[in-house]
Amino acid sequence: MKSTKKMFMMAAAISLGLVIYSCESGDNEKPVISNFEPLEGDTLIIGKNVHLECTLTDNEKLASYKIDIHNNFDNHEHKSANTKSDEHSIAFSFSKEWTDIAGQKEANVHHDEISIPMVDDKGRTISGGKYHFVIYCLDAAGNQAVASRNVIIAEIK
């Protein structure tokens, strides 16, 4: 009787181990972001569109990518997101996700859809200075890659 119980427990443990292993053997590989522009230290001009270019690849399927632009006036490392603003000026921020790459293994992204306005919807001028330009790429399995650039937003004088 003891040997039957031991064999049952051993078989149950092996079965459970196989179930756990089979659930974990899916896509665990992050997508890759390459050829990313703007480049580190580039200047983006207030009142102009931003040129975005990158190649997104995944071993299985891509799902989406997101662009986030926010100020870096406080030299943060994504632990805070203070905005410098007063009644006359405000920090620029942008966040948008695109899903047009869903299902592809490789996507060459190239567009000028991001615009840095001279004023916001309340008439405040956009503050120039140090900003972060971040791209997030998500694959169909939920794995995420992140690439970021330190850029300057400035007026043409």
Secondary structure, DSSP 8 states (H G I E B T S, - for coil): -HHHHHHHHHHHHHHHHHHHHHHH-S-----EEEEEES-TT-EEETTSEEEEEEEEE-SS-EEEEEEEEEE-TT---SS-----B-SSEEE--EEEEE-TTTT-SEEEEEEEEEE--SB-TTS-EEE-EEEEEEEEEEETTS-EEEEEEEEEEE---
